[in-house]
């Protein structure tokens, strides 16, 4: 967790002068349309957190939901599904 916090701090600091996208992801459990909505909501929640907590200008951060289309692990185990439920911050 400490590494994740440090990584987030470095990312947020660099975002002061740049633009990024919060990309929400889900596992493949449930309907595709529901997963897309969940991933969009997940990305929006991260944006809200960064804007309200870290003072990031809202126009510097876009959001998108990708549903279950880009897994980073197999969806055949609880551990794999947990890894796929995430938000990635990508500098543009």
Steps between C-alpha positions, in 0.01 A plus 500: 500500500785739576634460145154575359473817709846617392417426137175694530684794659754514216223472242289774660804727529580455132136559406520863609643582157345223289186315404405142586219250476350285774403172334261274692500122460295206632513123506269301272238411761157632405359660188729698271279811518504492880878453504542798268294718737696377802831576328383850405386565858829365636704736281277795592545425872878510463479830313277646772745384766800654322319829438356534851789358701808594301384818329543372145325728250205297371573593137837323524345161563260317267321175580398195304354162581627196315294234675654154479672557162861530623568245774847482654435160659286193437138527614499138615588565866406749771856633497500551123161670504615731783801609291270586210285731716718810481555855379811585302628857479657563160688817407406641161 
